[in-house]
Amino acid sequence: MNLLESVQPINAGRNGGARSAGPTTMRVGVVSTYPPRACGIGTFSRDLREALLGCDGVAAVDLVAIVRDDDLDQANEVVTRIHQDQRGDYAAAARVLDRRGDDVVVIQHEYGIFGGNDGAHVLSLAAELRQPMVLTLHTVLSAPSVRQAETLRALCDAAALVCVFTETARRMIVDARLVPPERVRVIPHGGPVELLADRNTQARPPLRAIGTDRAVLATFGLISPGKGIEVAIAAMPAIVARHPEALYVIAGQTHPEVAKLHGEEYRISLERLARDLDVADHIVFDDRFLNIEDLSSMLAATTIYLTPYRSREQIVSGALTFAIVAGCPTVSTPYFYAEDLLASGAGVLVPFDDPPALAEAVIGLLDDPERLERTRAEAAAVGSELAWPEVGRQTADVLREAIALGPPSTARRRPPATLPRARASHLLTMVDDVGILQHADGSVPLRESGYCTDDVARLAIVALGLGRTTGAEVHHRMLARSLGFLRHAWSADERGMRNFMSYDRRWLDRPHVGDHLGRAAWALGEVVAAEPVPALREPALLLLREMLPALAEQRSPRTMAFAVLGLAHADPEAVGGEATAVLRALAGRLADQQRTNASPDWCWAEDVLAYDNARLPQALIAAGARLGDDALLTEGLRALDWYAGELGIDGPHLRLVGHRGRRRGEPRPGGGDEQPLDAAALVEAEVEAFVATRDEAHARRAVRAFEWFLGRNRLQTSVYNFSTGGCHDGLGETHVNANEGAESTLAYLQALLALDAAGLQSTLPG
């Protein structure tokens, strides 16, 4: 029998009272994860729904559930589902809420529950909403990545009002200029009324299975390494030495995402630690996702609640809220939410990762019953204001205010472009267990063309993007093989990379530097930035660090630009070592070349427009945004505006520089076939500019540049092959090149995925 089975359950109604009989004038839509998905935000949304239905003037609450699997059973209140990684579902859900007549829509936001780069898929839903939208932030980071900040800023721009749980969170988002202060509302996290201390006639029911008079310490919730449970276990020997009756209850399932990647490794390590410290008899593991009756019983039996979380960034904790509502004295590390909630004396704060300090705080409360009771009384007083009926009323007031404000202005509502979805059919034809073959005869791979590092680096970026949007295992394997190829190509001794490999796996060149070195650094930086499973991120991070000395020596504009993109997107502080200095040096060198070489009619770093041209201004924009260097950003935007104008970006069609290039003083457009590589570079440069500036002109230009692939070109012919999912190798004088090689297909996919990540497209079957 486990501990929870030994505790008398507390019986109470879910809503704490019948629904009010007031006017039914407001219909609410809520977008969130939702039970049966094991997720704290899903539980929050379920409780919020019931609280709102208990408020006057709320006619109905429609749930849009974000799911990961097709076969999840859903409750009747779920009106539609969004498959987390399917971008098209987000816009479709907005249309469902419109048809149902919802007056206001609440989006529960946490980066990890939405698909796309840093949860950017949700921007498609926000862009399609016709109703006013209220955004509730479950995560507020003090130092978000550039992409995290831009995704959240775009979402806040679309919101009528933004809700946070604490004053600290309000101050953080206002100071970060994510949203004007007049559009922020603070509403506390709610807790079920069943947990209220004064609802339980027995403050601490007996624990029959283990005897009475135990000092029960408890932690509950989805178990993951960030919860710091090992710190609390490490404190138990000292606690038990002073209070032999102490028992630590660890209740909850392993977090599904942790279990998916690592199984029960973390839980097993906790059990092993308890045995090694000889406190296994003083620790109980209950590996269930607790229902409200079990949770109520456990918290009522708890002497001291523990939240030894390891990150200061946690801006809200449903578990801590529930414990305080239940009147539990708490010992916690000083993450943001705990500092706010325990400030009046409902608990004791201890340093992060400090078992002796945690043990001292617990012993101090257990040794002093009067102090313990004062702390319990303060927790109960704070918790009485956090019960869901009151929080529901506050939320309903904010929703009415949002309705009165009306939907966002049309200036803030840019519907995404309707473009084909990313198809990997031809890509999978070209990829094998080594890498991606360079060339094709039509759509048939040419094995004799072998492989090159340039293409494999592009493949890594595309595989990463496809993996985020589809979640397919095949793209994970594709990424892993790409990283293996790059690792094999690099020579630390010669500080260079090989570029060409024959089909029989023989290198055809010696390690050297060039564009392929920069492209490899770019790909590695994207992997580091995306933070996939550690088994992929860590090798990418180590290889990128190892390459830094070679990158620092580069002088070729494109090699420098590619490397800058990798370091800027990864965040050089995350890469470590000399990464920040290398980024500054390369970006500064590139900017100096442009300033030195520019004239009123030629705003460029070279005397020729050659290939992959827009990567140069894109790199300056990315570096300027990452480093907070306005001079770099301005120089990049200036060059991009000039270059895009030379191609006729705002005209009826785009005219790219041909593959033979265009020299300074030579009339437009230059000679040779137009190449997908250049179209993709312009798309991504305009996306980079949009992300850095939020200037809608760059968003429009990015889409227009992409439409070159679809027929907005001088031949009015699609360069993308809708039947195969591949991309033709070029646009000649009278026709397209029929071949669909790696470079062209990867360029198309990389451009499309960049639009998708920035929320600039709505996908249809392609």
C-alpha positions in Angstrom: 0.0 0.0 0.0 1.4 3.4 -0.9 1.2 6.5 1.3 -1.7 8.1 -0.5 -3.9 5.0 -0.1 -3.4 5.2 3.6 -4.8 8.8 3.9 -8.5 9.5 4.4 -9.7 11.3 1.3 -11.5 14.6 1.6 -14.8 14.8 -0.2 -15.7 18.2 -1.7 -17.4 19.5 -4.8 -15.2 20.5 -7.8 -16.5 24.1 -8.1 -17.0 25.0 -4.5 -20.7 25.9 -5.2 -23.3 25.8 -7.9 -23.1 27.9 -11.0 -24.5 31.4 -10.5 -27.8 32.1 -12.2 -26.8 35.5 -13.5 -27.0 36.7 -17.1 -25.3 34.5 -19.8 -23.7 37.1 -22.1 -20.1 36.0 -22.7 -18.9 32.9 -24.6 -15.2 32.2 -24.0 -12.7 30.1 -26.0 -9.6 28.7 -24.3 -6.5 27.4 -26.2 -4.4 25.1 -24.1 -3.2 21.6 -23.4 -6.0 19.7 -21.6 -6.6 16.5 -19.7 -6.0 13.6 -20.2 -2.7 15.0 -21.3 -0.5 15.1 -18.2 0.4 18.7 -18.1 0.2 21.4 -15.4 -1.2 24.0 -17.9 -3.9 21.5 -18.9 -4.9 21.1 -15.3 -4.9 24.9 -14.9 -7.2 25.3 -17.9 -9.6 22.6 -16.7 -9.9 24.4 -13.3 -10.1 27.8 -15.0 -13.0 26.6 -17.2 -15.0 25.4 -14.2 -14.3 28.6 -12.3 -15.5 30.7 -15.2 -18.6 28.7 -15.5 -19.3 29.6 -11.9 -19.3 33.3 -12.8 -22.2 35.5 -13.7 -22.3 36.4 -17.4 -20.4 33.4 -18.7 -22.5 31.4 -21.1 -20.0 28.7 -22.2 -16.3 27.9 -22.3 -15.0 26.2 -25.5 -11.7 24.3 -25.2 -9.2 24.0 -28.0 -6.8 21.2 -26.9 -3.2 21.0 -28.1 -2.4 17.3 -28.5 0.6 15.2 -29.6 -1.2 12.0 -30.6 -4.3 11.4 -32.7 -5.8 8.8 -30.4 -6.2 11.0 -27.2 -9.7 10.9 -25.8 -11.1 14.3 -25.3 -13.8 15.7 -23.0 -17.1 17.0 -24.5 -16.0 20.6 -23.8 -13.1 20.2 -26.3 -14.5 21.6 -29.6 -11.4 21.0 -31.7 -7.8 19.8 -31.4 -4.5 21.2 -32.6 -1.9 18.7 -33.3 1.1 20.4 -31.8 3.4 20.2 -34.8 0.9 20.8 -37.5 0.9 24.4 -38.4 -2.3 24.3 -40.4 -4.3 23.2 -37.4 -3.7 26.5 -35.6 -5.4 28.7 -38.2 -8.2 26.1 -38.6 -8.8 26.2 -34.8 -9.3 30.0 -35.0 -12.0 29.5 -37.6 -13.8 26.9 -35.4 -13.9 29.4 -32.5 -15.3 32.1 -34.9 -18.0 29.8 -36.1 -19.0 28.9 -32.6 -19.5 32.6 -31.8 -16.9 33.0 -29.0 -16.6 36.6 -27.9 -13.1 36.4 -26.5 -10.3 33.8 -26.8 -7.7 33.0 -24.0 -4.4 31.5 -25.0 -2.4 29.8 -22.3 1.2 30.4 -23.3 4.3 28.3 -22.6 6.9 27.9 -25.3 7.1 24.1 -25.1 3.4 23.4 -25.8 3.3 24.9 -29.2 5.0 23.7 -32.4 7.6 25.5 -34.4 10.7 27.5 -33.4 10.1 28.6 -29.8 6.4 27.9 -30.2 6.0 30.2 -33.2 3.1 28.1 -34.7 0.7 29.8 -32.3 1.2 33.0 -34.2 -0.9 31.5 -37.1 -3.8 31.1 -34.7 -3.4 34.6 -33.3 -3.3 36.1 -36.8 -6.6 34.4 -37.8 -8.6 35.4 -34.7 -11.4 37.8 -35.2 -12.2 38.1 -31.5 -10.1 40.0 -28.9 -7.5 37.7 -27.5 -6.2 37.5 -23.9 -2.8 36.0 -23.4 -1.8 34.3 -20.2 1.9 33.8 -19.7 3.0 30.7 -17.8 6.7 31.4 -18.6 8.5 34.7 -18.4 12.2 34.5 -18.9 14.7 37.1 -17.7 17.1 36.4 -20.6 15.1 34.9 -23.4 16.8 34.0 -26.7 16.2 36.4 -29.6 13.7 34.1 -31.2 11.9 33.5 -27.9 11.6 37.2 -27.3 10.4 38.0 -30.9 7.8 35.2 -30.8 6.4 36.4 -27.5 6.5 40.1 -28.6 4.5 39.2 -31.7 2.0 37.3 -29.7 1.7 40.2 -27.2 1.2 42.6 -30.1 -1.8 40.6 -31.2 -3.4 40.5 -27.6 -5.9 42.9 -26.3 -4.6 42.2 -22.7 -1.8 40.1 -21.3 -2.2 38.3 -18.0 0.6 37.3 -15.6 0.5 35.7 -12.2 2.7 38.0 -10.1 4.0 41.6 -9.9 7.5 40.3 -10.7 6.3 38.8 -14.0 4.5 42.1 -14.8 7.6 44.1 -14.1 9.8 41.7 -16.3 7.6 41.9 -19.4 7.2 45.6 -19.1 10.9 46.2 -18.6 11.6 43.9 -21.6 9.2 46.1 -23.6 7.2 43.1 -24.7 3.9 44.8 -24.0 2.9 48.3 -22.8 2.1 48.4 -19.0 -1.5 49.6 -19.6 -2.2 46.2 -21.3 -0.9 44.0 -18.5 -3.1 42.5 -15.8 -2.0 40.5 -12.7 -4.3 37.6 -11.8 -3.0 35.0 -9.3 -2.7 31.3 -10.1 -5.8 29.6 -8.8 -6.1 26.6 -6.5 -9.0 24.1 -6.0 -11.3 25.0 -3.1 -11.1 21.3 -2.0 -7.6 22.1 -0.8 -8.5 25.0 1.5 -7.2 24.4 5.0 -10.5 25.4 6.6 -12.5 22.9 4.5 -10.7 20.0 6.2 -12.0 19.1 9.6 -8.8 17.2 10.3 -5.8 19.4 9.5 -3.6 16.3 9.4 -5.5 13.0 9.1 -3.6 9.9 10.5 -1.4 7.9 8.2 -2.6 4.4 9.1 -0.1 2.5 7.0 3.0 4.1 8.5 1.7 5.1 12.0 0.9 8.4 13.5 3.1 11.3 14.5 5.2 11.3 11.4 6.7 14.6 10.2 5.7 14.5 6.5 7.6 16.4 4.0 6.2 16.4 0.5 6.8 17.3 -3.1 4.3 16.6 -5.9 3.9 17.2 -9.6 5.4 16.0 -12.9 8.9 14.7 -12.0 11.8 16.1 -13.9 15.4 17.1 -13.1 14.6 20.8 -12.8 12.5 20.0 -9.7 15.7 19.5 -7.7 14.3 16.5 -5.8 17.8 15.1 -5.4 18.7 18.2 -3.4 15.9 17.4 -0.9 16.9 13.7 -0.7 20.5 14.8 0.0 19.1 16.9 2.9 17.3 13.9 4.4 20.2 12.4 6.4 20.6 15.5 8.5 16.8 15.9 8.9 16.4 12.2 9.9 19.3 12.5 12.4 17.4 15.2 14.2 13.8 14.0 13.5 13.8 10.2 13.0 10.1 10.3 12.4 10.5 12.4 9.2 9.1 11.0 6.0 9.6 12.6 2.5 6.7 11.9 0.0 7.6 12.4 -3.7 4.3 12.1 -5.6 3.7 12.3 -9.3 4.5 10.8 -12.7 7.7 11.4 -14.6 7.1 14.4 -16.9 6.0 12.9 -20.3 8.7 14.8 -22.3 11.4 13.6 -19.9 10.0 10.0 -20.1 10.0 10.2 -23.9 13.6 11.1 -24.1 15.1 9.5 -21.0 12.6 7.0 -19.7 12.7 6.6 -15.9 16.4 7.4 -15.6 15.8 10.4 -13.3 13.4 8.6 -11.0 15.7 5.6 -10.8 18.6 7.9 -9.9 16.6 9.4 -7.1 15.8 5.9 -5.7 19.5 5.0 -5.9 20.5 8.2 -4.1 18.0 7.4 -1.3 19.6 4.0 -0.9 23.1 5.3 -1.0 22.4 7.8 1.7 20.6 5.2 3.8 17.3 7.1 3.9 15.2 4.8 1.6 13.0 3.9 4.6 12.2 7.6 5.0 11.2 8.3 1.4 8.0 7.2 -0.4 7.6 7.4 -4.2 4.1 7.5 -5.6 4.3 7.5 -9.3 0.7 8.6 -10.2 -0.7 11.7 -11.7 -2.7 12.6 -8.6 -6.5 13.3 -8.8 -7.9 16.0 -6.6 -9.0 13.7 -3.8 -5.5 12.1 -3.5 -3.9 15.5 -3.6 -6.2 17.0 -1.0 -5.4 14.1 1.3 -1.7 14.3 0.8 -1.4 18.0 1.4 -3.7 17.8 4.4 -1.2 15.3 5.8 1.9 17.4 5.0 3.9 19.0 7.7 6.2 21.0 5.4 6.0 21.3 1.6 9.3 21.4 -0.4 10.0 23.0 -3.7 13.7 22.8 -4.2 13.5 23.9 -7.9 16.9 24.5 -9.5 16.1 27.5 -11.8 15.3 31.0 -10.7 13.4 31.5 -14.0 10.2 29.7 -12.8 7.6 32.5 -12.8 4.7 30.3 -11.7 4.2 26.9 -10.0 0.9 25.3 -9.8 2.2 22.8 -7.2 3.4 25.6 -4.9 0.0 27.4 -5.3 -1.8 24.2 -4.4 0.4 23.7 -1.3 -0.2 27.3 -0.1 -4.0 27.0 -0.7 -3.9 23.9 1.5 -2.1 25.9 4.2 1.2 24.0 4.0 4.3 25.7 5.5 6.9 25.6 2.7 10.7 25.5 2.3 11.7 26.5 -1.2 14.5 27.8 -3.3 14.2 31.4 -4.4 12.8 31.1 -7.9 10.7 34.1 -8.9 7.3 32.7 -8.0 8.3 31.4 -4.6 9.8 34.8 -3.7 6.5 36.5 -4.5 4.2 33.9 -2.9 6.2 33.3 0.3 7.2 36.9 0.9 4.8 37.5 3.8 6.0 34.5 5.8 4.2 31.5 4.4 7.5 29.7 4.0 11.3 29.8 4.2 13.7 30.4 1.2 17.0 28.6 0.9 19.8 28.9 -1.7 19.7 26.8 -4.9 21.4 23.4 -4.8 22.2 23.6 -1.1 21.2 20.5 0.8 22.6 21.7 4.2 20.7 24.9 4.0 17.5 23.1 3.1 18.0 20.7 6.0 18.6 23.5 8.4 15.4 25.3 7.3 13.3 22.1 7.7 14.8 21.3 11.1 14.3 24.9 12.2 10.6 24.7 11.6 10.2 21.2 13.1 12.2 22.2 16.2 9.9 25.2 16.8 6.2 24.2 16.8 5.1 27.8 17.4 7.0 29.1 14.5 5.7 26.2 12.4 2.2 27.0 13.3 2.7 30.7 12.5 4.0 29.8 9.1 1.1 27.5 8.6 -1.4 30.2 9.5 0.2 32.7 7.1 0.2 30.1 4.3 -3.5 29.5 5.0 -4.2 33.2 4.9 -2.4 33.7 1.6 -4.0 30.5 0.2 -7.6 31.7 1.0 -7.2 34.4 -1.6 -6.1 32.0 -4.3 -9.1 29.7 -4.5 -10.5 29.3 -8.0 -13.9 31.0 -7.4 -12.2 34.3 -6.6 -9.6 33.9 -9.4 -12.3 33.0 -11.8 -14.2 36.2 -11.0 -11.0 38.3 -11.6 -10.4 36.5 -14.9 -14.0 37.1 -16.0 -13.6 40.8 -15.3 -10.5 40.9 -17.5 -12.3 39.0 -20.3 -15.1 41.5 -20.3 -12.6 44.3 -20.4 -10.9 42.7 -23.4 -14.3 42.4 -25.2 -14.9 46.1 -24.5 -11.5 47.0 -26.0 -12.4 45.0 -29.1 -10.2 43.0 -31.5 -6.7 44.2 -32.3 -6.4 46.9 -35.0 -6.0 45.8 -38.5 -2.5 47.3 -38.4 -1.6 44.5 -35.9 -3.3 41.8 -37.9 -1.3 40.4 -40.7 -2.7 37.1 -42.0 0.0 34.7 -42.9 0.5 33.9 -46.6 -0.9 30.7 -47.9 2.0 28.6 -49.2 2.7 24.9 -49.8 3.5 22.8 -46.8 7.0 21.5 -46.5 7.2 18.1 -48.2 10.2 15.8 -47.7 9.4 13.3 -50.5 12.1 14.2 -52.9 14.5 15.0 -50.1 14.1 11.5 -48.8 14.9 10.2 -52.3 18.2 12.1 -52.3 19.3 11.2 -48.7 21.0 7.9 -47.8 22.9 6.6 -44.8 25.9 8.9 -45.5 24.4 12.2 -46.4 22.6 13.7 -49.4 23.7 13.1 -53.0 24.7 16.3 -54.7 22.9 16.0 -58.1 20.0 14.4 -59.8 19.0 13.5 -63.4 15.4 14.9 -63.3 14.3 13.5 -59.9 16.5 10.5 -60.0 19.6 10.7 -57.7 23.0 10.6 -59.4 25.1 8.4 -57.2 28.3 9.2 -59.1 28.0 12.9 -57.9 28.8 11.8 -54.4 28.4 14.2 -51.4 29.7 17.5 -50.2 29.9 19.2 -46.8 28.0 22.3 -48.1 24.9 20.3 -48.9 25.1 18.2 -45.7 25.3 21.4 -43.6 22.2 22.7 -45.4 20.6 19.3 -44.8 21.2 19.5 -41.1 19.3 22.9 -40.9 16.4 21.5 -43.0 16.2 18.3 -41.0 16.1 20.3 -37.8 13.2 22.4 -39.2 11.3 19.4 -40.5 11.7 17.7 -37.2 10.2 20.6 -35.4 7.2 20.9 -37.7 6.4 17.2 -38.1 8.0 15.4 -35.2 8.8 12.5 -37.5 11.6 10.2 -36.4 13.1 10.1 -40.0 14.1 13.7 -39.7 15.7 13.1 -36.3 17.8 10.4 -38.0 18.6 12.7 -40.9 19.9 15.3 -38.5 22.0 12.7 -36.6 23.6 11.5 -39.8 24.3 15.0 -41.0 26.1 15.8 -37.7 28.1 12.6 -38.1 29.2 13.7 -41.6 30.3 17.1 -40.4 32.2 15.6 -37.5 34.0 13.3 -40.0 34.8 16.2 -42.4 36.5 18.3 -39.7 40.2 18.0 -39.0 41.3 19.7 -35.8 45.0 19.1 -36.6 44.7 21.0 -40.0 42.0 23.4 -38.8 39.9 22.8 -41.8 37.2 20.6 -43.3 37.1 18.3 -46.3 34.2 19.1 -48.7 33.9 16.4 -51.3 33.3 12.7 -50.8 32.8 10.1 -53.5 29.8 7.6 -53.4 32.2 4.9 -52.1 32.9 7.1 -49.1 36.4 8.3 -50.0 37.3 11.9 -49.4 38.4 13.6 -52.6 40.1 16.6 -51.0 42.3 17.6 -48.1 41.0 19.6 -45.1 40.8 23.3 -46.0 38.8 26.4 -45.3 36.1 27.9 -47.4 32.4 28.4 -47.6 31.8 24.8 -46.5 33.5 25.6 -43.2 31.2 28.6 -42.6 28.1 26.6 -43.6 29.1 23.8 -41.2 29.4 26.4 -38.4 26.0 27.8 -39.3 24.4 24.3 -39.2 26.0 23.5 -35.8 24.8 26.8 -34.4 21.2 26.1 -35.5 21.3 22.8 -33.7 22.7 24.4 -30.5 20.0 27.1 -30.7 17.2 24.6 -31.2 18.2 22.5 -28.2 17.1 19.1 -29.5 17.8 16.0 -27.4 21.2 16.3 -25.6 22.5 13.4 -27.6 22.5 15.7 -30.7 23.0 19.1 -29.1 26.1 18.2 -27.1 28.2 16.8 -30.1 27.2 19.9 -32.1 28.2 22.2 -29.3 31.6 20.5 -28.8 32.4 20.6 -32.6 31.4 24.2 -32.9 33.7 25.2 -30.0 36.5 23.2 -31.5 36.1 25.1 -34.8 36.2 28.6 -33.2 40.0 29.2 -33.8 39.7 28.4 -37.5 36.5 30.5 -37.8 38.2 33.5 -36.2 40.9 33.6 -39.0 38.4 33.8 -41.9 38.4 36.8 -44.3 36.1 35.6 -47.1 32.8 37.5 -46.9 30.5 34.4 -47.3 32.5 32.2 -45.0 32.4 34.9 -42.4 28.6 35.4 -43.0 27.7 31.8 -42.6 29.7 31.5 -39.4 28.2 34.7 -38.0 24.7 33.3 -38.6 25.6 30.1 -36.7 27.1 31.9 -33.7 24.4 34.6 -33.6 21.5 32.1 -33.8 23.1 29.8 -31.2 23.8 32.7 -28.8 27.6 32.8 -28.4 27.2 32.9 -24.6 25.7 29.4 -24.9 28.5 28.2 -27.1 31.1 29.4 -24.6 34.8 29.9 -25.0 35.8 32.7 -27.4 32.5 32.5 -29.3 31.3 36.1 -28.4 34.7 37.5 -29.4 34.7 35.5 -32.6 31.2 36.7 -33.5 32.1 40.3 -32.8 35.3 40.0 -34.9 33.7 38.4 -37.9 30.7 40.7 -38.0 32.9 43.7 -37.5 35.2 42.6 -40.3 32.2 42.0 -42.6 30.7 45.4 -41.8 34.1 47.1 -42.3 34.4 45.5 -45.8 31.0 46.8 -46.7 31.6 50.4 -45.5 35.0 50.5 -47.2 33.6 49.2 -50.5 30.2 51.0 -50.6 29.4 53.9 -52.8 26.1 55.7 -53.5 25.2 53.3 -56.3 26.8 50.1 -54.9 26.1 49.3 -51.3 28.0 46.0 -51.1 31.0 44.4 -49.5 32.4 43.1 -52.8 32.8 44.4 -56.4 30.6 41.5 -57.7 27.2 40.1 -56.9 28.0 36.4 -57.0 25.9 33.7 -55.3 24.0 33.3 -52.0 24.3 37.1 -51.9 21.7 38.1 -49.3 23.6 36.0 -46.6 26.0 39.0 -46.2 23.4 41.5 -45.0 21.5 38.7 -43.2 24.6 38.0 -41.1 25.0 41.7 -40.1 21.3 41.9 -39.1 21.6 38.7 -37.0 24.8 39.8 -35.3 23.4 43.3 -34.6 20.3 41.8 -33.0 22.2 39.3 -31.0 24.9 41.7 -29.8 22.6 44.7 -29.4 24.8 46.5 -31.9 22.7 49.1 -33.7 25.5 50.0 -36.1 25.7 46.4 -37.4 22.0 46.1 -37.6 21.7 49.4 -39.6 24.5 48.4 -41.9 22.8 45.1 -42.6 19.4 46.6 -43.2 21.0 49.2 -45.6 22.7 46.6 -47.7 19.6 44.4 -47.8 17.3 47.3 -48.9 19.8 48.1 -51.7 20.2 44.5 -52.8 16.4 43.7 -52.8 15.8 46.9 -54.7 18.3 45.8 -57.4 16.3 42.6 -57.8 13.0 44.4 -58.2 11.5 43.0 -55.0 8.6 45.5 -55.0 7.9 45.0 -58.7 5.7 42.4 -60.5 8.4 39.7 -60.2 11.8 39.0 -58.8 14.8 39.0 -61.1 17.7 37.3 -59.5 21.4 37.8 -60.4 22.4 35.0 -62.8 24.9 32.3 -61.9 27.7 34.1 -63.8 27.2 37.1 -61.5 27.1 40.9 -62.0 30.1 43.1 -61.6 30.2 46.6 -60.3 29.2 49.0 -63.1 27.5 46.2 -65.1 23.8 46.8 -65.8 21.2 44.6 -64.2 20.6 41.7 -63.8 23.9 40.0 -64.7 24.4 36.9 -66.8 23.4 33.2 -66.5 20.6 31.2 -65.0 18.8 32.3 -61.8 19.4 29.9 -59.0 17.2 28.8 -56.0 20.1 29.4 -53.7 19.8 33.2 -54.2 16.0 33.2 -53.8 16.3 31.3 -50.5 19.0 33.7 -49.3 16.8 36.7 -49.9 13.8 35.1 -48.2 15.8 34.3 -45.1 17.5 37.7 -45.0 14.1 39.4 -45.1 12.8 37.1 -42.4 15.9 37.9 -40.3 15.1 41.7 -40.8 11.5 41.2 -39.9 12.4 39.3 -36.7 14.9 42.0 -35.7 12.7 45.0 -36.5 9.0 43.7 -36.7 8.7 45.9 -39.8 5.9 44.4 -41.8 7.6 45.6 -45.0 10.2 42.9 -44.5 7.5 40.3 -43.9 5.9 41.1 -47.2 9.2 41.1 -49.0 10.0 37.7 -47.6 6.8 36.2 -48.9 7.3 37.9 -52.3 10.8 36.6 -52.6 9.6 33.1 -51.8 7.0 33.3 -54.5 9.8 33.3 -57.0 9.8 29.5 -56.5 6.1 29.4 -57.2 6.0 31.5 -60.4 6.5 35.1 -59.5 9.5 35.2 -61.8 10.2 36.4 -65.3 9.0 33.1 -66.9 5.9 32.9 -64.7 6.8 29.3 -64.2 7.0 27.3 -60.9 10.6 26.3 -60.1 9.2 24.1 -57.3 7.9 20.8 -58.5 4.5 20.2 -56.8 4.4 16.6 -58.0 7.8 15.4 -56.6 8.4 17.9 -53.7 11.7 18.8 -55.3 13.0 22.0 -56.7 14.4 22.6 -60.2 18.1 23.6 -60.4 17.6 26.9 -62.1 15.6 29.3 -64.2 17.1 29.7 -67.7 16.3 32.1 -70.5 13.3 30.1 -71.8 12.7 27.2 -69.4 13.5 25.7 -66.0 16.3 23.2 -65.5 14.6 19.8 -65.2 17.1 18.5 -62.7 16.3 18.5 -59.0 19.5 18.5 -57.1 20.3 18.7 -53.4 21.3 22.4 -53.3 18.1 23.5 -55.0 15.7 21.3 -53.1 17.4 22.2 -49.8 17.3 25.9 -50.7 13.5 25.7 -51.3 12.8 23.9 -48.0 15.1 26.1 -46.0 13.3 29.2 -47.2 9.9 27.7 -46.6 10.8 26.6 -43.1 12.2 30.1 -42.3 8.8 31.6 -43.2 7.1 29.0 -41.1 9.3 29.6 -38.1 8.6 33.4 -38.2 4.8 32.9 -38.5 4.6 34.2 -42.0 2.8 31.4 -43.7 -0.3 29.2 -43.4 0.3 25.8 -44.9 -2.0 23.9 -47.3 -1.3 20.5 -48.9 1.4 21.1 -51.5 
